[in-house]
């Protein structure tokens, strides 16, 4: 089935790209952009994105690698992502 008419990407192409990326690097996070890049193509109009994502989610190898699962849980209580206070330009200009 054709998923993206603009670039002629089929569901088979997406599944093959996901399988190839997972085999090449078992710890990689697979995104639509990486799939387009692996296929040597670019997203055009974006109308295919809902079907593209559904096809990705249907792949057996898409799951988040075990080593990366639960990373967010380890950072409970940290909402500033490790940045110092006042890292935003708007906050700096307000304090100056």
PDB file of N, CA, C and O in Angstrom:
ATOM      1  N   UNK A   1       0.845  -1.174   0.000  1.00  0.00           N
ATOM      2  CA  UNK A   1       0.000   0.000   0.000  1.00  0.00           C
ATOM      3  C   UNK A   1       0.897   1.248   0.000  1.00  0.00           C
ATOM      4  O   UNK A   1       1.876   1.316   0.744  1.00  0.00           O
ATOM      5  N   UNK A   2       0.560   2.210  -0.824  1.00  0.00           N
ATOM      6  CA  UNK A   2       1.289   3.470  -0.873  1.00  0.00           C
ATOM      7  C   UNK A   2       0.864   4.319   0.330  1.00  0.00           C
ATOM      8  O   UNK A   2      -0.325   4.562   0.537  1.00  0.00           O
ATOM      9  N   UNK A   3       1.839   4.765   1.113  1.00  0.00           N
ATOM     10  CA  UNK A   3       1.569   5.604   2.281  1.00  0.00           C
ATOM     11  C   UNK A   3       1.740   7.070   1.914  1.00  0.00           C
ATOM     12  O   UNK A   3       0.930   7.909   2.307  1.00  0.00           O
ATOM     13  N   UNK A   4       2.791   7.380   1.162  1.00  0.00           N
ATOM     14  CA  UNK A   4       3.071   8.755   0.758  1.00  0.00           C
ATOM     15  C   UNK A   4       3.064   8.827  -0.771  1.00  0.00           C
ATOM     16  O   UNK A   4       3.948   8.283  -1.433  1.00  0.00           O
ATOM     17  N   UNK A   5       2.069   9.496  -1.311  1.00  0.00           N
ATOM     18  CA  UNK A   5       1.965   9.606  -2.768  1.00  0.00           C
ATOM     19  C   UNK A   5       2.998  10.573  -3.335  1.00  0.00           C
ATOM     20  O   UNK A   5       3.463  10.393  -4.461  1.00  0.00           O
ATOM     21  N   UNK A   6       3.361  11.599  -2.565  1.00  0.00           N
ATOM     22  CA  UNK A   6       4.332  12.599  -3.050  1.00  0.00           C
ATOM     23  C   UNK A   6       5.693  11.975  -3.333  1.00  0.00           C
ATOM     24  O   UNK A   6       6.340  12.310  -4.325  1.00  0.00           O
ATOM     25  N   UNK A   7       6.125  11.072  -2.464  1.00  0.00           N
ATOM     26  CA  UNK A   7       7.460  10.492  -2.595  1.00  0.00           C
ATOM     27  C   UNK A   7       7.424   8.995  -2.905  1.00  0.00           C
ATOM     28  O   UNK A   7       8.469   8.345  -2.945  1.00  0.00           O
ATOM     29  N   UNK A   8       6.228   8.449  -3.125  1.00  0.00           N
ATOM     30  CA  UNK A   8       6.052   7.038  -3.477  1.00  0.00           C
ATOM     31  C   UNK A   8       6.669   6.095  -2.439  1.00  0.00           C
ATOM     32  O   UNK A   8       7.429   5.190  -2.782  1.00  0.00           O
ATOM     33  N   UNK A   9       6.329   6.322  -1.158  1.00  0.00           N
ATOM     34  CA  UNK A   9       6.786   5.445  -0.082  1.00  0.00           C
ATOM     35  C   UNK A   9       5.648   4.498   0.266  1.00  0.00           C
ATOM     36  O   UNK A   9       4.515   4.924   0.488  1.00  0.00           O
ATOM     37  N   UNK A  10       5.960   3.220   0.309  1.00  0.00           N
ATOM     38  CA  UNK A  10       4.953   2.217   0.636  1.00  0.00           C
ATOM     39  C   UNK A  10       5.108   1.761   2.087  1.00  0.00           C
ATOM     40  O   UNK A  10       6.105   2.068   2.740  1.00  0.00           O
ATOM     41  N   UNK A  11       4.122   1.035   2.577  1.00  0.00           N
ATOM     42  CA  UNK A  11       4.213   0.501   3.929  1.00  0.00           C
ATOM     43  C   UNK A  11       5.365  -0.499   4.028  1.00  0.00           C
ATOM     44  O   UNK A  11       5.996  -0.616   5.078  1.00  0.00           O
ATOM     45  N   UNK A  12       5.637  -1.211   2.949  1.00  0.00           N
ATOM     46  CA  UNK A  12       6.776  -2.139   2.929  1.00  0.00           C
ATOM     47  C   UNK A  12       8.098  -1.371   3.089  1.00  0.00           C
ATOM     48  O   UNK A  12       8.991  -1.826   3.802  1.00  0.00           O
ATOM     49  N   UNK A  13       8.226  -0.217   2.433  1.00  0.00           N
ATOM     50  CA  UNK A  13       9.438   0.605   2.553  1.00  0.00           C
ATOM     51  C   UNK A  13       9.651   1.049   3.992  1.00  0.00           C
ATOM     52  O   UNK A  13      10.773   1.013   4.497  1.00  0.00           O
ATOM     53  N   UNK A  14       8.582   1.466   4.650  1.00  0.00           N
ATOM     54  CA  UNK A  14       8.683   1.932   6.037  1.00  0.00           C
ATOM     55  C   UNK A  14       9.107   0.793   6.951  1.00  0.00           C
ATOM     56  O   UNK A  14       9.998   0.959   7.784  1.00  0.00           O
ATOM     57  N   UNK A  15       8.470  -0.367   6.795  1.00  0.00           N
ATOM     58  CA  UNK A  15       8.825  -1.516   7.639  1.00  0.00           C
ATOM     59  C   UNK A  15      10.272  -1.951   7.400  1.00  0.00           C
ATOM     60  O   UNK A  15      10.987  -2.280   8.346  1.00  0.00           O
ATOM     61  N   UNK A  16      10.695  -1.951   6.152  1.00  0.00           N
ATOM     62  CA  UNK A  16      12.073  -2.332   5.827  1.00  0.00           C
ATOM     63  C   UNK A  16      13.068  -1.340   6.426  1.00  0.00           C
ATOM     64  O   UNK A  16      14.118  -1.743   6.927  1.00  0.00           O
ATOM     65  N   UNK A  17      12.747  -0.049   6.378  1.00  0.00           N
ATOM     66  CA  UNK A  17      13.636   0.969   6.949  1.00  0.00           C
ATOM     67  C   UNK A  17      13.728   0.819   8.462  1.00  0.00           C
ATOM     68  O   UNK A  17      14.817   0.931   9.027  1.00  0.00           O
ATOM     69  N   UNK A  18      12.610   0.568   9.122  1.00  0.00           N
ATOM     70  CA  UNK A  18      12.618   0.376  10.580  1.00  0.00           C
ATOM     71  C   UNK A  18      13.448  -0.851  10.940  1.00  0.00           C
ATOM     72  O   UNK A  18      14.265  -0.798  11.860  1.00  0.00           O
ATOM     73  N   UNK A  19      13.247  -1.945  10.230  1.00  0.00           N
ATOM     74  CA  UNK A  19      14.023  -3.162  10.498  1.00  0.00           C
ATOM     75  C   UNK A  19      15.513  -2.926  10.278  1.00  0.00           C
ATOM     76  O   UNK A  19      16.342  -3.369  11.073  1.00  0.00           O
ATOM     77  N   UNK A  20      15.848  -2.227   9.200  1.00  0.00           N
ATOM     78  CA  UNK A  20      17.255  -1.945   8.902  1.00  0.00           C
ATOM     79  C   UNK A  20      17.886  -1.068   9.989  1.00  0.00           C
ATOM     80  O   UNK A  20      19.001  -1.338  10.436  1.00  0.00           O
ATOM     81  N   UNK A  21      17.167  -0.012  10.417  1.00  0.00           N
ATOM     82  CA  UNK A  21      17.712   0.878  11.446  1.00  0.00           C
ATOM     83  C   UNK A  21      17.883   0.149  12.767  1.00  0.00           C
ATOM     84  O   UNK A  21      18.881   0.356  13.457  1.00  0.00           O
ATOM     85  N   UNK A  22      16.928  -0.702  13.134  1.00  0.00           N
ATOM     86  CA  UNK A  22      17.027  -1.441  14.391  1.00  0.00           C
ATOM     87  C   UNK A  22      18.186  -2.427  14.342  1.00  0.00           C
ATOM     88  O   UNK A  22      18.879  -2.616  15.342  1.00  0.00           O
ATOM     89  N   UNK A  23      18.408  -3.063  13.182  1.00  0.00           N
ATOM     90  CA  UNK A  23      19.525  -4.000  13.044  1.00  0.00           C
ATOM     91  C   UNK A  23      20.867  -3.260  13.078  1.00  0.00           C
ATOM     92  O   UNK A  23      21.843  -3.767  13.632  1.00  0.00           O
ATOM     93  N   UNK A  24      20.914  -2.073  12.490  1.00  0.00           N
ATOM     94  CA  UNK A  24      22.155  -1.295  12.444  1.00  0.00           C
ATOM     95  C   UNK A  24      22.529  -0.734  13.808  1.00  0.00           C
ATOM     96  O   UNK A  24      23.706  -0.702  14.168  1.00  0.00           O
ATOM     97  N   UNK A  25      21.519  -0.287  14.575  1.00  0.00           N
ATOM     98  CA  UNK A  25      21.773   0.291  15.893  1.00  0.00           C
ATOM     99  C   UNK A  25      20.585  -0.032  16.801  1.00  0.00           C
ATOM    100  O   UNK A  25      19.567   0.659  16.753  1.00  0.00           O
ATOM    101  N   UNK A  26      20.703  -1.065  17.620  1.00  0.00           N
ATOM    102  CA  UNK A  26      19.583  -1.494  18.462  1.00  0.00           C
ATOM    103  C   UNK A  26      19.121  -0.447  19.472  1.00  0.00           C
ATOM    104  O   UNK A  26      18.017  -0.562  20.004  1.00  0.00           O
ATOM    105  N   UNK A  27      19.934   0.567  19.751  1.00  0.00           N
ATOM    106  CA  UNK A  27      19.588   1.558  20.761  1.00  0.00           C
ATOM    107  C   UNK A  27      19.085   2.874  20.173  1.00  0.00           C
ATOM    108  O   UNK A  27      18.900   3.840  20.913  1.00  0.00           O
ATOM    109  N   UNK A  28      18.863   2.933  18.886  1.00  0.00           N
ATOM    110  CA  UNK A  28      18.440   4.179  18.255  1.00  0.00           C
ATOM    111  C   UNK A  28      16.953   4.441  18.477  1.00  0.00           C
ATOM    112  O   UNK A  28      16.157   3.509  18.598  1.00  0.00           O
ATOM    113  N   UNK A  29      16.599   5.699  18.528  1.00  0.00           N
ATOM    114  CA  UNK A  29      15.202   6.116  18.546  1.00  0.00           C
ATOM    115  C   UNK A  29      14.810   6.348  17.088  1.00  0.00           C
ATOM    116  O   UNK A  29      15.448   7.136  16.390  1.00  0.00           O
ATOM    117  N   UNK A  30      13.780   5.677  16.636  1.00  0.00           N
ATOM    118  CA  UNK A  30      13.369   5.766  15.228  1.00  0.00           C
ATOM    119  C   UNK A  30      12.267   6.801  15.093  1.00  0.00           C
ATOM    120  O   UNK A  30      11.233   6.715  15.754  1.00  0.00           O
ATOM    121  N   UNK A  31      12.498   7.781  14.229  1.00  0.00           N
ATOM    122  CA  UNK A  31      11.548   8.871  13.984  1.00  0.00           C
ATOM    123  C   UNK A  31      11.163   8.889  12.508  1.00  0.00           C
ATOM    124  O   UNK A  31      11.855   8.296  11.680  1.00  0.00           O
ATOM    125  N   UNK A  32      10.059   9.567  12.174  1.00  0.00           N
ATOM    126  CA  UNK A  32       9.705   9.673  10.752  1.00  0.00           C
ATOM    127  C   UNK A  32      10.819  10.316   9.926  1.00  0.00           C
ATOM    128  O   UNK A  32      11.075   9.892   8.799  1.00  0.00           O
ATOM    129  N   UNK A  33      11.476  11.326  10.473  1.00  0.00           N
ATOM    130  CA  UNK A  33      12.569  11.977   9.752  1.00  0.00           C
ATOM    131  C   UNK A  33      13.704  11.026   9.443  1.00  0.00           C
ATOM    132  O   UNK A  33      14.289  11.084   8.362  1.00  0.00           O
ATOM    133  N   UNK A  34      14.021  10.146  10.385  1.00  0.00           N
ATOM    134  CA  UNK A  34      15.080   9.167  10.146  1.00  0.00           C
ATOM    135  C   UNK A  34      14.667   8.162   9.079  1.00  0.00           C
ATOM    136  O   UNK A  34      15.501   7.700   8.300  1.00  0.00           O
ATOM    137  N   UNK A  35      13.392   7.825   9.043  1.00  0.00           N
ATOM    138  CA  UNK A  35      12.921   6.896   8.020  1.00  0.00           C
ATOM    139  C   UNK A  35      13.003   7.545   6.644  1.00  0.00           C
ATOM    140  O   UNK A  35      13.488   6.926   5.697  1.00  0.00           O
ATOM    141  N   UNK A  36      12.533   8.789   6.524  1.00  0.00           N
ATOM    142  CA  UNK A  36      12.652   9.502   5.245  1.00  0.00           C
ATOM    143  C   UNK A  36      14.114   9.557   4.812  1.00  0.00           C
ATOM    144  O   UNK A  36      14.433   9.304   3.650  1.00  0.00           O
ATOM    145  N   UNK A  37      14.996   9.888   5.749  1.00  0.00           N
ATOM    146  CA  UNK A  37      16.419   9.996   5.430  1.00  0.00           C
ATOM    147  C   UNK A  37      16.983   8.644   4.977  1.00  0.00           C
ATOM    148  O   UNK A  37      17.750   8.577   4.016  1.00  0.00           O
ATOM    149  N   UNK A  38      16.598   7.570   5.675  1.00  0.00           N
ATOM    150  CA  UNK A  38      17.082   6.236   5.306  1.00  0.00           C
ATOM    151  C   UNK A  38      16.620   5.840   3.914  1.00  0.00           C
ATOM    152  O   UNK A  38      17.313   5.116   3.199  1.00  0.00           O
ATOM    153  N   UNK A  39      15.439   6.322   3.536  1.00  0.00           N
ATOM    154  CA  UNK A  39      14.917   6.016   2.203  1.00  0.00           C
ATOM    155  C   UNK A  39      15.415   6.989   1.141  1.00  0.00           C
ATOM    156  O   UNK A  39      15.110   6.830  -0.041  1.00  0.00           O
ATOM    157  N   UNK A  40      16.185   8.003   1.559  1.00  0.00           N
ATOM    158  CA  UNK A  40      16.719   8.980   0.612  1.00  0.00           C
ATOM    159  C   UNK A  40      15.669   9.933   0.096  1.00  0.00           C
ATOM    160  O   UNK A  40      15.768  10.424  -1.029  1.00  0.00           O
ATOM    161  N   UNK A  41      14.651  10.203   0.918  1.00  0.00           N
ATOM    162  CA  UNK A  41      13.551  11.072   0.492  1.00  0.00           C
ATOM    163  C   UNK A  41      13.279  12.131   1.548  1.00  0.00           C
ATOM    164  O   UNK A  41      13.853  12.097   2.637  1.00  0.00           O
ATOM    165  N   UNK A  42      12.396  13.075   1.216  1.00  0.00           N
ATOM    166  CA  UNK A  42      11.991  14.146   2.127  1.00  0.00           C
ATOM    167  C   UNK A  42      10.476  14.220   2.175  1.00  0.00           C
ATOM    168  O   UNK A  42       9.797  13.934   1.189  1.00  0.00           O
ATOM    169  N   UNK A  43       9.957  14.605   3.325  1.00  0.00           N
ATOM    170  CA  UNK A  43       8.516  14.825   3.428  1.00  0.00           C
ATOM    171  C   UNK A  43       8.161  16.028   2.558  1.00  0.00           C
ATOM    172  O   UNK A  43       8.912  17.002   2.498  1.00  0.00           O
ATOM    173  N   UNK A  44       7.025  15.955   1.894  1.00  0.00           N
ATOM    174  CA  UNK A  44       6.628  17.045   1.018  1.00  0.00           C
ATOM    175  C   UNK A  44       5.463  17.819   1.628  1.00  0.00           C
ATOM    176  O   UNK A  44       5.675  18.870   2.233  1.00  0.00           O
ATOM    177  N   UNK A  45       4.261  17.326   1.481  1.00  0.00           N
ATOM    178  CA  UNK A  45       3.097  18.085   1.957  1.00  0.00           C
ATOM    179  C   UNK A  45       2.711  17.737   3.389  1.00  0.00           C
ATOM    180  O   UNK A  45       2.066  18.543   4.061  1.00  0.00           O
ATOM    181  N   UNK A  46       3.092  16.551   3.873  1.00  0.00           N
ATOM    182  CA  UNK A  46       2.759  16.153   5.238  1.00  0.00           C
ATOM    183  C   UNK A  46       1.386  15.517   5.378  1.00  0.00           C
ATOM    184  O   UNK A  46       1.008  15.123   6.481  1.00  0.00           O
ATOM    185  N   UNK A  47       0.641  15.407   4.315  1.00  0.00           N
ATOM    186  CA  UNK A  47      -0.682  14.806   4.372  1.00  0.00           C
ATOM    187  C   UNK A  47      -0.651  13.324   4.724  1.00  0.00           C
ATOM    188  O   UNK A  47      -1.642  12.773   5.203  1.00  0.00           O
ATOM    189  N   UNK A  48       0.478  12.687   4.488  1.00  0.00           N
ATOM    190  CA  UNK A  48       0.616  11.260   4.763  1.00  0.00           C
ATOM    191  C   UNK A  48       1.003  10.975   6.209  1.00  0.00           C
ATOM    192  O   UNK A  48       0.992   9.818   6.629  1.00  0.00           O
ATOM    193  N   UNK A  49       1.342  11.998   6.972  1.00  0.00           N
ATOM    194  CA  UNK A  49       1.925  11.769   8.291  1.00  0.00           C
ATOM    195  C   UNK A  49       1.061  10.912   9.219  1.00  0.00           C
ATOM    196  O   UNK A  49       1.620  10.050   9.896  1.00  0.00           O
ATOM    197  N   UNK A  50      -0.265  11.089   9.298  1.00  0.00           N
ATOM    198  CA  UNK A  50      -1.039  10.194  10.171  1.00  0.00           C
ATOM    199  C   UNK A  50      -0.917   8.719   9.762  1.00  0.00           C
ATOM    200  O   UNK A  50      -0.744   7.856  10.623  1.00  0.00           O
ATOM    201  N   UNK A  51      -1.005   8.423   8.468  1.00  0.00           N
ATOM    202  CA  UNK A  51      -0.868   7.052   8.002  1.00  0.00           C
ATOM    203  C   UNK A  51       0.571   6.571   8.150  1.00  0.00           C
ATOM    204  O   UNK A  51       0.808   5.404   8.462  1.00  0.00           O
ATOM    205  N   UNK A  52       1.527   7.461   7.930  1.00  0.00           N
ATOM    206  CA  UNK A  52       2.943   7.143   8.094  1.00  0.00           C
ATOM    207  C   UNK A  52       3.207   6.719   9.533  1.00  0.00           C
ATOM    208  O   UNK A  52       3.859   5.701   9.770  1.00  0.00           O
ATOM    209  N   UNK A  53       2.703   7.496  10.500  1.00  0.00           N
ATOM    210  CA  UNK A  53       2.898   7.178  11.915  1.00  0.00           C
ATOM    211  C   UNK A  53       2.190   5.885  12.306  1.00  0.00           C
ATOM    212  O   UNK A  53       2.736   5.092  13.074  1.00  0.00           O
ATOM    213  N   UNK A  54       0.985   5.664  11.790  1.00  0.00           N
ATOM    214  CA  UNK A  54       0.279   4.415  12.077  1.00  0.00           C
ATOM    215  C   UNK A  54       1.055   3.210  11.552  1.00  0.00           C
ATOM    216  O   UNK A  54       1.118   2.171  12.208  1.00  0.00           O
ATOM    217  N   UNK A  55       1.640   3.354  10.377  1.00  0.00           N
ATOM    218  CA  UNK A  55       2.440   2.279   9.805  1.00  0.00           C
ATOM    219  C   UNK A  55       3.682   2.031  10.653  1.00  0.00           C
ATOM    220  O   UNK A  55       4.056   0.883  10.893  1.00  0.00           O
ATOM    221  N   UNK A  56       4.318   3.103  11.103  1.00  0.00           N
ATOM    222  CA  UNK A  56       5.481   2.966  11.986  1.00  0.00           C
ATOM    223  C   UNK A  56       5.102   2.228  13.261  1.00  0.00           C
ATOM    224  O   UNK A  56       5.794   1.298  13.675  1.00  0.00           O
ATOM    225  N   UNK A  57       4.006   2.641  13.880  1.00  0.00           N
ATOM    226  CA  UNK A  57       3.573   2.029  15.143  1.00  0.00           C
ATOM    227  C   UNK A  57       3.252   0.557  14.980  1.00  0.00           C
ATOM    228  O   UNK A  57       3.327  -0.202  15.946  1.00  0.00           O
ATOM    229  N   UNK A  58       2.895   0.140  13.777  1.00  0.00           N
ATOM    230  CA  UNK A  58       2.587  -1.253  13.511  1.00  0.00           C
ATOM    231  C   UNK A  58       3.815  -2.139  13.352  1.00  0.00           C
ATOM    232  O   UNK A  58       3.691  -3.360  13.268  1.00  0.00           O
ATOM    233  N   UNK A  59       4.992  -1.540  13.310  1.00  0.00           N
ATOM    234  CA  UNK A  59       6.228  -2.308  13.151  1.00  0.00           C
ATOM    235  C   UNK A  59       6.631  -2.954  14.470  1.00  0.00           C
ATOM    236  O   UNK A  59       6.555  -2.334  15.531  1.00  0.00           O
ATOM    237  N   UNK A  60       7.059  -4.202  14.386  1.00  0.00           N
ATOM    238  CA  UNK A  60       7.478  -4.927  15.587  1.00  0.00           C
ATOM    239  C   UNK A  60       8.755  -4.359  16.200  1.00  0.00           C
ATOM    240  O   UNK A  60       8.923  -4.416  17.418  1.00  0.00           O
ATOM    241  N   UNK A  61       9.651  -3.817  15.391  1.00  0.00           N
ATOM    242  CA  UNK A  61      10.949  -3.331  15.865  1.00  0.00           C
ATOM    243  C   UNK A  61      10.962  -1.871  16.280  1.00  0.00           C
ATOM    244  O   UNK A  61      12.032  -1.318  16.531  1.00  0.00           O
ATOM    245  N   UNK A  62       9.806  -1.234  16.360  1.00  0.00           N
ATOM    246  CA  UNK A  62       9.782   0.198  16.651  1.00  0.00           C
ATOM    247  C   UNK A  62       9.942   0.520  18.133  1.00  0.00           C
ATOM    248  O   UNK A  62      10.297   1.652  18.462  1.00  0.00           O
ATOM    249  N   UNK A  63       9.706  -0.389  19.009  1.00  0.00           N
ATOM    250  CA  UNK A  63       9.693  -0.135  20.447  1.00  0.00           C
ATOM    251  C   UNK A  63      10.951   0.599  20.907  1.00  0.00           C
ATOM    252  O   UNK A  63      12.020   0.464  20.312  1.00  0.00           O
ATOM    253  N   UNK A  64      10.800   1.371  21.971  1.00  0.00           N
ATOM    254  CA  UNK A  64      11.933   2.080  22.568  1.00  0.00           C
ATOM    255  C   UNK A  64      12.893   1.030  23.132  1.00  0.00           C
ATOM    256  O   UNK A  64      12.459   0.100  23.811  1.00  0.00           O
ATOM    257  N   UNK A  65      14.181   1.171  22.860  1.00  0.00           N
ATOM    258  CA  UNK A  65      15.151   0.198  23.352  1.00  0.00           C
ATOM    259  C   UNK A  65      15.117   0.103  24.883  1.00  0.00           C
ATOM    260  O   UNK A  65      14.909   1.112  25.557  1.00  0.00           O
ATOM    261  N   UNK A  66      15.318  -1.090  25.433  1.00  0.00           N
ATOM    262  CA  UNK A  66      15.250  -1.274  26.895  1.00  0.00           C
ATOM    263  C   UNK A  66      16.199  -0.358  27.674  1.00  0.00           C
ATOM    264  O   UNK A  66      15.869   0.075  28.778  1.00  0.00           O
ATOM    265  N   UNK A  67      17.356  -0.063  27.116  1.00  0.00           N
ATOM    266  CA  UNK A  67      18.318   0.783  27.823  1.00  0.00           C
ATOM    267  C   UNK A  67      17.801   2.220  27.996  1.00  0.00           C
ATOM    268  O   UNK A  67      18.231   2.930  28.904  1.00  0.00           O
ATOM    269  N   UNK A  68      16.879   2.642  27.123  1.00  0.00           N
ATOM    270  CA  UNK A  68      16.361   3.999  27.177  1.00  0.00           C
ATOM    271  C   UNK A  68      15.016   4.105  27.893  1.00  0.00           C
ATOM    272  O   UNK A  68      14.524   5.213  28.107  1.00  0.00           O
ATOM    273  N   UNK A  69      14.420   2.992  28.259  1.00  0.00           N
ATOM    274  CA  UNK A  69      13.129   3.024  28.945  1.00  0.00           C
ATOM    275  C   UNK A  69      13.295   3.508  30.372  1.00  0.00           C
ATOM    276  O   UNK A  69      14.254   3.142  31.051  1.00  0.00           O
ATOM    277  N   UNK A  70      12.375   4.319  30.822  1.00  0.00           N
ATOM    278  CA  UNK A  70      12.373   4.776  32.205  1.00  0.00           C
ATOM    279  C   UNK A  70      13.332   5.905  32.517  1.00  0.00           C
ATOM    280  O   UNK A  70      13.531   6.224  33.689  1.00  0.00           O
ATOM    281  N   UNK A  71      13.934   6.521  31.514  1.00  0.00           N
ATOM    282  CA  UNK A  71      14.864   7.616  31.796  1.00  0.00           C
ATOM    283  C   UNK A  71      14.158   8.808  32.419  1.00  0.00           C
ATOM    284  O   UNK A  71      14.724   9.473  33.286  1.00  0.00           O
ATOM    285  N   UNK A  72      12.955   9.084  32.002  1.00  0.00           N
ATOM    286  CA  UNK A  72      12.209  10.205  32.548  1.00  0.00           C
ATOM    287  C   UNK A  72      11.893   9.968  34.024  1.00  0.00           C
ATOM    288  O   UNK A  72      11.878  10.916  34.809  1.00  0.00           O
ATOM    289  N   UNK A  73      11.645   8.733  34.406  1.00  0.00           N
ATOM    290  CA  UNK A  73      11.310   8.405  35.791  1.00  0.00           C
ATOM    291  C   UNK A  73      12.475   8.714  36.724  1.00  0.00           C
ATOM    292  O   UNK A  73      12.257   9.005  37.901  1.00  0.00           O
ATOM    293  N   UNK A  74      13.692   8.657  36.229  1.00  0.00           N
ATOM    294  CA  UNK A  74      14.859   8.934  37.061  1.00  0.00           C
ATOM    295  C   UNK A  74      15.035  10.413  37.361  1.00  0.00           C
ATOM    296  O   UNK A  74      15.837  10.772  38.224  1.00  0.00           O
ATOM    297  N   UNK A  75      14.309  11.274  36.673  1.00  0.00           N
ATOM    298  CA  UNK A  75      14.494  12.712  36.820  1.00  0.00           C
ATOM    299  C   UNK A  75      13.309  13.370  37.535  1.00  0.00           C
ATOM    300  O   UNK A  75      13.018  14.539  37.283  1.00  0.00           O
ATOM    301  N   UNK A  76      12.638  12.660  38.399  1.00  0.00           N
ATOM    302  CA  UNK A  76      11.481  13.217  39.081  1.00  0.00           C
ATOM    303  C   UNK A  76      11.883  14.417  39.917  1.00  0.00           C
ATOM    304  O   UNK A  76      12.920  14.413  40.580  1.00  0.00           O
ATOM    305  N   UNK A  77      11.067  15.417  39.877  1.00  0.00           N
ATOM    306  CA  UNK A  77      11.322  16.623  40.653  1.00  0.00           C
ATOM    307  C   UNK A  77      12.228  17.631  39.969  1.00  0.00           C
ATOM    308  O   UNK A  77      12.424  18.727  40.494  1.00  0.00           O
ATOM    309  N   UNK A  78      12.780  17.296  38.825  1.00  0.00           N
ATOM    310  CA  UNK A  78      13.667  18.205  38.099  1.00  0.00           C
ATOM    311  C   UNK A  78      12.900  18.713  36.888  1.00  0.00           C
ATOM    312  O   UNK A  78      12.716  17.989  35.910  1.00  0.00           O
ATOM    313  N   UNK A  79      12.454  19.959  36.959  1.00  0.00           N
ATOM    314  CA  UNK A  79      11.679  20.501  35.847  1.00  0.00           C
ATOM    315  C   UNK A  79      12.496  21.447  34.973  1.00  0.00           C
ATOM    316  O   UNK A  79      12.028  21.859  33.912  1.00  0.00           O
ATOM    317  N   UNK A  80      13.684  21.790  35.389  1.00  0.00           N
ATOM    318  CA  UNK A  80      14.485  22.767  34.647  1.00  0.00           C
ATOM    319  C   UNK A  80      15.509  22.110  33.733  1.00  0.00           C
ATOM    320  O   UNK A  80      16.324  22.810  33.132  1.00  0.00           O
ATOM    321  N   UNK A  81      15.493  20.789  33.612  1.00  0.00           N
ATOM    322  CA  UNK A  81      16.368  20.042  32.706  1.00  0.00           C
ATOM    323  C   UNK A  81      17.848  20.295  32.960  1.00  0.00           C
ATOM    324  O   UNK A  81      18.654  20.208  32.034  1.00  0.00           O
ATOM    325  N   UNK A  82      18.213  20.600  34.176  1.00  0.00           N
ATOM    326  CA  UNK A  82      19.614  20.789  34.513  1.00  0.00           C
ATOM    327  C   UNK A  82      20.167  22.154  34.170  1.00  0.00           C
ATOM    328  O   UNK A  82      21.364  22.386  34.334  1.00  0.00           O
ATOM    329  N   UNK A  83      19.339  23.057  33.701  1.00  0.00           N
ATOM    330  CA  UNK A  83      19.807  24.403  33.363  1.00  0.00           C
ATOM    331  C   UNK A  83      19.820  25.264  34.612  1.00  0.00           C
ATOM    332  O   UNK A  83      19.077  25.022  35.563  1.00  0.00           O
ATOM    333  N   UNK A  84      20.670  26.262  34.591  1.00  0.00           N
ATOM    334  CA  UNK A  84      20.696  27.176  35.729  1.00  0.00           C
ATOM    335  C   UNK A  84      19.467  28.065  35.697  1.00  0.00           C
ATOM    336  O   UNK A  84      18.847  28.239  34.647  1.00  0.00           O
ATOM    337  N   UNK A  85      19.123  28.611  36.812  1.00  0.00           N
ATOM    338  CA  UNK A  85      17.942  29.447  36.908  1.00  0.00           C
ATOM    339  C   UNK A  85      18.152  30.719  36.092  1.00  0.00           C
ATOM    340  O   UNK A  85      19.237  31.300  36.115  1.00  0.00           O
ATOM    341  N   UNK A  86      17.141  31.145  35.387  1.00  0.00           N
ATOM    342  CA  UNK A  86      17.222  32.352  34.581  1.00  0.00           C
ATOM    343  C   UNK A  86      17.894  32.134  33.244  1.00  0.00           C
ATOM    344  O   UNK A  86      18.520  33.051  32.713  1.00  0.00           O
ATOM    345  N   UNK A  87      17.778  30.937  32.685  1.00  0.00           N
ATOM    346  CA  UNK A  87      18.449  30.628  31.430  1.00  0.00           C
ATOM    347  C   UNK A  87      17.733  31.202  30.225  1.00  0.00           C
ATOM    348  O   UNK A  87      18.311  31.280  29.141  1.00  0.00           O
ATOM    349  N   UNK A  88      16.504  31.599  30.394  1.00  0.00           N
ATOM    350  CA  UNK A  88      15.751  32.156  29.271  1.00  0.00           C
ATOM    351  C   UNK A  88      16.024  33.639  29.117  1.00  0.00           C
ATOM    352  O   UNK A  88      16.236  34.356  30.095  1.00  0.00           O
ATOM    353  N   UNK A  89      16.014  34.080  27.882  1.00  0.00           N
ATOM    354  CA  UNK A  89      16.289  35.485  27.584  1.00  0.00           C
ATOM    355  C   UNK A  89      15.254  36.375  28.261  1.00  0.00           C
ATOM    356  O   UNK A  89      15.602  37.416  28.819  1.00  0.00           O
ATOM    357  N   UNK A  90      13.988  35.977  28.218  1.00  0.00           N
ATOM    358  CA  UNK A  90      12.940  36.794  28.817  1.00  0.00           C
ATOM    359  C   UNK A  90      13.133  36.922  30.313  1.00  0.00           C
ATOM    360  O   UNK A  90      12.815  37.969  30.878  1.00  0.00           O
ATOM    361  N   UNK A  91      13.647  35.886  30.980  1.00  0.00           N
ATOM    362  CA  UNK A  91      13.896  35.956  32.408  1.00  0.00           C
ATOM    363  C   UNK A  91      15.115  36.813  32.694  1.00  0.00           C
ATOM    364  O   UNK A  91      15.129  37.544  33.685  1.00  0.00           O
ATOM    365  N   UNK A  92      16.134  36.745  31.859  1.00  0.00           N
ATOM    366  CA  UNK A  92      17.325  37.552  32.066  1.00  0.00           C
ATOM    367  C   UNK A  92      17.029  39.029  31.899  1.00  0.00           C
ATOM    368  O   UNK A  92      17.506  39.851  32.682  1.00  0.00           O
ATOM    369  N   UNK A  93      16.253  39.372  30.894  1.00  0.00           N
ATOM    370  CA  UNK A  93      15.972  40.792  30.651  1.00  0.00           C
ATOM    371  C   UNK A  93      15.063  41.354  31.730  1.00  0.00           C
ATOM    372  O   UNK A  93      15.102  42.550  32.023  1.00  0.00           O
ATOM    373  N   UNK A  94      14.242  40.490  32.324  1.00  0.00           N
ATOM    374  CA  UNK A  94      13.345  40.963  33.381  1.00  0.00           C
ATOM    375  C   UNK A  94      14.111  41.239  34.675  1.00  0.00           C
ATOM    376  O   UNK A  94      13.704  42.083  35.473  1.00  0.00           O
ATOM    377  N   UNK A  95      15.236  40.514  34.882  1.00  0.00           N
ATOM    378  CA  UNK A  95      15.999  40.709  36.107  1.00  0.00           C
ATOM    379  C   UNK A  95      17.040  41.803  35.980  1.00  0.00           C
ATOM    380  O   UNK A  95      17.560  42.270  36.994  1.00  0.00           O
ATOM    381  N   UNK A  96      17.362  42.225  34.766  1.00  0.00           N
ATOM    382  CA  UNK A  96      18.407  43.228  34.558  1.00  0.00           C
ATOM    383  C   UNK A  96      17.856  44.627  34.762  1.00  0.00           C
ATOM    384  O   UNK A  96      18.591  45.606  34.629  1.00  0.00           O
TER     385      UNK A  96
END
